[in-house]
Amino acid sequence: MLLRVSIACSEYDRTRALIDGTVKPEGLELRWCAMSHGEMWRQILNDSDVQVSELSLAWHVIARTLGKPLVAIPVFPARAFRHSYIFINAKSGIHEPRDLMGKRVGLGEFPQTAAVVARAILQHEYGVSLEKVKWFTWGKQSMELKLPERYEIHPLAEGKSPDRLLMDGELDALILSSLFPSFARGAPNVRRLFENYQEVETAYFKKTGIFPIMHTVAMREDLWREHPWIATSLYKAFQKSKQMAYERLNDLSPYKLSMVWFREPMAQQREALGEDPWCDGVERNRRTLETFIGYLYEQEMITKKPAVDDLFAPNMLTLT
């Protein structure tokens, strides 16, 4: 008899086969819950019926340090370099990262994983003093958390559109987790801080070995204690689904993808990031995880640094 488990996770090419039922985790019947990322975070962090959920890595680490009864499966369905998600008003006088000091910079949530990583990159790679930036937030925090007083942080006024504020010069820069449609189309007075972002991000990976993790998969601790095998079953199913996505991307047929030239970008990615850039498992990601925990501690999102192993279900630590 299959155990029924409720789960929330976005559909990526790496998760599609699991979501559509092509891949079936052993012993489980999954009840998929469709919701936005923000709603996923709020549900799993604040006592809901969702038992397993994709979750912001920052919020998972923060929640664990605050004693929330969650454990993670070392699956990382969302990763992104952050250099290419920093946009500036072309008339703001910002020509290089250090010019952000003294400027008005908007972001969704201050504890958001994308924002934490972007701030750390600006600080460590480019010498930006984060205390000298005027921060403006527009998102609702996924969980109650007192923000550090050493930063100047203001909420944007209700009804104000961050992309319009940047276009009009009322904000000087934005750090985004994903693109506004207006920016993807090309907005007046708006450009990326790093216009050669692919070159910059490739150099960052070559230097650090880090392809930043944005999200993990968390499950309720009481569920894991009652049925620890669920974590293993889900981990293996996520791996199988991801492998199927890789096989589709590496298919040499000229017809299956709606792109005319796709082999060259894939070859460039393999050369820059290796064969498995979306790698899962604790050991293969230990350095990336330790670095990120350090960023959260430096930015005072957490008051103590947990060990990497403490973030994950104990039976997950040796899986590859």
C-alpha positions as CSV (number, residue, x, y, z in Angstrom):
1,M,0.0,0.0,0.0
2,L,1.4,3.4,-1.0
3,L,1.8,6.2,1.6
4,R,0.2,9.4,0.5
5,V,2.3,12.5,1.0
6,S,1.4,16.1,0.1
7,I,4.3,18.0,-1.7
8,A,4.8,21.4,-3.3
9,C,7.5,22.0,-5.9
10,S,7.8,24.1,-9.0
11,E,7.9,22.5,-12.4
12,Y,11.4,22.7,-13.9
13,D,12.8,20.5,-16.6
14,R,14.6,18.7,-13.8
15,T,11.4,18.0,-11.8
16,R,8.9,17.6,-14.7
17,A,9.0,13.8,-14.8
18,L,8.4,13.5,-11.1
19,I,5.5,16.0,-11.2
20,D,3.8,14.5,-14.2
21,G,4.1,11.0,-12.8
22,T,6.6,9.6,-15.3
23,V,8.8,9.0,-12.3
24,K,7.1,7.4,-9.3
25,P,9.0,7.4,-5.9
26,E,9.0,4.0,-4.3
27,G,6.3,3.5,-1.8
28,L,4.7,6.9,-2.2
29,E,1.7,8.4,-3.8
30,L,2.4,12.2,-4.2
31,R,-0.4,14.7,-3.9
32,W,1.0,17.8,-5.7
33,C,0.0,21.2,-4.4
34,A,0.3,24.0,-7.0
35,M,1.3,27.3,-5.5
36,S,3.8,30.1,-6.0
37,H,7.3,30.1,-4.3
38,G,6.2,32.6,-1.7
39,E,3.2,30.6,-0.8
40,M,5.3,27.4,-0.6
41,W,7.6,29.1,1.9
42,R,4.8,30.4,4.1
43,Q,3.0,27.0,4.1
44,I,5.9,24.8,5.1
45,L,7.3,27.4,7.6
46,N,4.0,28.1,9.3
47,D,2.2,24.9,10.1
48,S,0.1,23.8,7.1
49,D,-1.1,20.5,5.5
50,V,1.9,20.5,3.1
51,Q,4.3,17.8,4.3
52,V,7.2,18.2,1.8
53,S,8.0,21.4,0.0
54,E,10.6,23.2,-2.1
55,L,12.0,25.9,0.2
56,S,14.3,28.9,0.0
57,L,17.7,27.8,1.3
58,A,18.0,30.9,3.3
59,W,14.7,30.4,5.0
60,H,15.5,26.7,5.7
61,V,18.8,27.6,7.4
62,I,17.1,30.4,9.4
63,A,14.2,28.2,10.4
64,R,16.5,25.4,11.6
65,T,18.5,27.9,13.8
66,L,15.2,29.0,15.3
67,G,14.1,25.5,16.1
68,K,11.5,24.9,13.4
69,P,10.8,21.2,13.1
70,L,12.0,20.8,9.5
71,V,14.7,18.7,7.9
72,A,15.9,18.9,4.3
73,I,16.5,16.4,1.6
74,P,19.8,17.4,-0.2
75,V,18.0,18.1,-3.5
76,F,18.6,21.6,-4.9
77,P,16.0,22.2,-7.6
78,A,16.9,25.9,-8.2
79,R,20.3,27.5,-8.6
80,A,21.3,30.7,-10.2
81,F,24.3,33.0,-10.6
82,R,23.2,36.4,-9.2
83,H,25.4,38.9,-11.1
84,S,22.9,38.9,-14.1
85,Y,20.0,39.8,-11.8
86,I,21.3,43.2,-10.6
87,F,19.8,46.1,-12.6
88,I,20.6,49.8,-12.5
89,N,19.1,53.0,-13.7
90,A,21.5,54.1,-16.5
91,K,21.3,57.7,-15.3
92,S,22.0,56.9,-11.6
93,G,25.8,57.4,-11.8
94,I,26.5,53.8,-11.2
95,H,29.3,52.5,-13.3
96,E,30.8,49.8,-11.1
97,P,29.6,47.9,-8.1
98,R,31.2,50.2,-5.5
99,D,29.0,53.0,-6.9
100,L,26.0,51.3,-5.2
101,M,27.2,52.7,-1.9
102,G,25.0,55.7,-0.9
103,K,22.4,54.6,-3.5
104,R,18.8,53.3,-3.2
105,V,18.6,49.6,-3.9
106,G,15.4,47.6,-4.0
107,L,14.9,43.9,-3.4
108,G,12.0,41.6,-2.6
109,E,12.8,40.3,0.9
110,F,16.0,41.2,2.8
111,P,16.5,37.5,3.9
112,Q,15.7,36.2,0.4
113,T,18.4,33.7,-0.8
114,A,19.0,35.6,-4.0
115,A,19.5,38.8,-2.1
116,V,21.8,37.3,0.5
117,V,24.0,35.8,-2.3
118,A,24.0,39.0,-4.4
119,R,24.9,41.2,-1.4
120,A,27.7,38.8,-0.4
121,I,29.2,38.8,-3.9
122,L,29.1,42.6,-4.0
123,Q,30.8,42.7,-0.6
124,H,33.4,40.0,-1.0
125,E,34.2,40.3,-4.7
126,Y,33.8,44.1,-5.2
127,G,34.3,45.8,-1.9
128,V,30.8,47.1,-1.5
129,S,30.0,48.1,2.1
130,L,26.5,46.9,2.6
131,E,25.9,49.3,5.5
132,K,26.4,52.2,3.1
133,V,23.5,51.1,0.8
134,K,19.9,52.3,1.3
135,W,17.8,49.2,1.0
136,F,14.1,49.2,0.0
137,T,12.0,46.0,0.2
138,W,8.6,45.2,-1.4
139,G,8.0,41.6,-0.5
140,K,6.2,40.1,2.4
141,Q,8.5,38.1,4.6
142,S,7.8,34.3,4.6
143,M,8.3,34.2,8.4
144,E,8.6,36.7,11.2
145,L,12.2,37.7,11.6
146,K,13.8,40.7,13.1
147,L,16.2,42.3,10.6
148,P,19.6,43.6,11.7
149,E,19.6,47.3,12.7
150,R,23.0,48.0,11.2
151,Y,21.4,48.2,7.7
152,E,19.2,51.0,6.5
153,I,16.1,49.1,5.4
154,H,12.8,50.7,4.3
155,P,9.6,49.2,2.9
156,L,8.4,50.5,-0.4
157,A,5.2,52.4,-0.4
158,E,2.1,50.2,-1.1
159,G,1.1,50.1,-4.8
160,K,4.6,51.1,-6.0
161,S,6.0,49.0,-8.9
162,P,9.7,48.3,-8.4
163,D,10.5,48.2,-12.1
164,R,8.7,51.5,-12.7
165,L,10.5,53.1,-9.8
166,L,13.8,52.0,-11.3
167,M,12.8,53.3,-14.8
168,D,11.8,56.6,-13.3
169,G,14.9,57.0,-11.2
170,E,13.2,56.8,-7.8
171,L,15.3,53.7,-7.2
172,D,18.9,53.5,-8.4
173,A,19.2,49.7,-8.6
174,L,17.3,46.4,-8.1
175,I,18.4,43.0,-7.0
176,L,16.0,40.5,-8.4
177,S,15.3,36.8,-8.0
178,S,13.8,36.6,-11.5
179,L,13.3,39.0,-14.3
180,F,10.5,41.5,-14.5
181,P,8.8,41.1,-18.0
182,S,9.5,44.8,-18.6
183,F,13.3,44.2,-18.2
184,A,13.2,41.1,-20.3
185,R,11.7,43.2,-23.1
186,G,14.2,46.0,-22.6
187,A,13.1,48.9,-20.4
188,P,14.0,52.6,-20.8
189,N,16.9,53.8,-18.7
190,V,17.6,50.3,-17.4
191,R,20.6,48.1,-17.9
192,R,22.4,45.3,-16.0
193,L,25.2,46.2,-13.6
194,F,27.3,43.5,-15.2
195,E,26.5,43.7,-18.9
196,N,29.0,41.0,-19.7
197,Y,27.3,38.8,-17.1
198,Q,28.0,35.4,-18.7
199,E,31.7,36.1,-18.7
200,V,31.6,37.4,-15.2
201,E,29.6,34.5,-13.8
202,T,31.8,32.0,-15.5
203,A,34.9,33.6,-14.0
204,Y,33.2,33.6,-10.6
205,F,32.5,29.8,-10.9
206,K,36.1,29.2,-12.0
207,K,37.4,31.2,-9.0
208,T,35.1,29.8,-6.3
209,G,33.7,26.6,-7.6
210,I,30.2,27.8,-6.5
211,F,27.0,27.6,-8.6
212,P,24.8,29.3,-5.9
213,I,22.0,27.2,-4.5
214,M,18.7,29.0,-4.2
215,H,16.3,26.3,-3.0
216,T,16.3,22.9,-1.3
217,V,13.5,20.5,-0.4
218,A,12.3,20.3,3.2
219,M,10.0,17.9,5.0
220,R,8.3,18.0,8.3
221,E,10.5,16.5,11.0
222,D,7.7,14.5,12.5
223,L,7.0,12.9,9.2
224,W,10.6,12.0,8.7
225,R,10.9,10.5,12.2
226,E,7.8,8.3,11.6
227,H,8.9,7.3,8.0
228,P,12.6,8.1,7.5
229,W,12.6,6.1,4.2
230,I,10.5,8.8,2.6
231,A,13.5,11.0,2.3
232,T,15.5,8.4,0.5
233,S,12.7,7.5,-1.8
234,L,12.1,11.2,-2.8
235,Y,15.9,11.8,-3.2
236,K,16.2,8.9,-5.7
237,A,13.1,10.0,-7.6
238,F,14.4,13.6,-7.9
239,Q,17.7,12.2,-9.3
240,K,15.9,10.1,-11.8
241,S,13.8,13.0,-13.0
242,K,16.8,15.2,-13.3
243,Q,18.7,12.6,-15.3
244,M,15.7,12.4,-17.7
245,A,16.0,16.2,-18.2
246,Y,19.7,15.9,-19.0
247,E,19.0,13.2,-21.6
248,R,16.4,15.4,-23.3
249,L,18.9,18.3,-23.4
250,N,21.7,16.0,-24.8
251,D,19.5,14.5,-27.5
252,L,21.1,15.1,-30.8
253,S,17.8,15.3,-32.7
254,P,17.3,18.7,-34.4
255,Y,13.5,18.6,-33.8
256,K,12.7,18.0,-30.1
257,L,13.6,21.4,-28.8
258,S,12.1,24.6,-30.1
259,M,15.5,26.2,-30.6
260,V,17.4,26.3,-33.9
261,W,20.9,26.6,-32.3
262,F,21.0,24.8,-28.9
263,R,24.0,22.5,-29.0
264,E,26.5,25.4,-28.8
265,P,25.1,26.8,-25.6
266,M,24.9,23.3,-24.1
267,A,28.6,22.7,-25.1
268,Q,29.5,26.0,-23.5
269,Q,27.7,25.2,-20.3
270,R,29.4,21.8,-20.1
271,E,32.8,23.3,-20.6
272,A,32.2,26.0,-18.0
273,L,30.2,24.1,-15.3
274,G,30.9,20.4,-16.0
275,E,28.5,17.5,-16.7
276,D,26.3,17.9,-13.7
277,P,26.0,21.5,-12.6
278,W,22.6,20.8,-10.8
279,C,24.3,18.2,-8.6
280,D,22.6,17.1,-5.4
281,G,23.8,15.4,-2.2
282,V,25.5,16.9,0.9
283,E,29.2,16.2,0.1
284,R,29.2,17.5,-3.4
285,N,27.7,20.7,-2.2
286,R,29.3,21.1,1.2
287,R,31.6,24.0,0.3
288,T,28.7,25.9,-1.4
289,L,26.5,25.3,1.7
290,E,29.2,26.3,4.2
291,T,29.9,29.5,2.2
292,F,26.2,30.4,2.2
293,I,25.8,29.7,5.9
294,G,28.7,32.1,6.4
295,Y,27.0,34.8,4.3
296,L,23.8,34.5,6.4
297,Y,25.9,34.8,9.6
298,E,27.8,37.8,8.3
299,Q,24.7,39.6,7.3
300,E,23.1,38.8,10.7
301,M,20.2,36.7,9.3
302,I,21.2,34.1,11.9
303,T,23.0,34.4,15.2
304,K,24.8,31.1,15.1
305,K,26.2,29.0,12.3
306,P,24.7,25.6,12.1
307,A,26.8,22.7,10.8
308,V,25.9,21.7,7.2
309,D,24.9,18.2,8.4
310,D,22.4,19.6,10.9
311,L,20.3,21.0,8.0
312,F,19.5,17.6,6.5
313,A,17.8,14.4,7.5
314,P,20.5,12.1,9.0
315,N,19.9,9.3,6.5
316,M,20.7,11.7,3.7
317,L,24.3,12.5,4.6
318,T,26.0,9.8,2.7
319,L,23.8,9.7,-0.5
320,T,25.4,10.7,-3.8
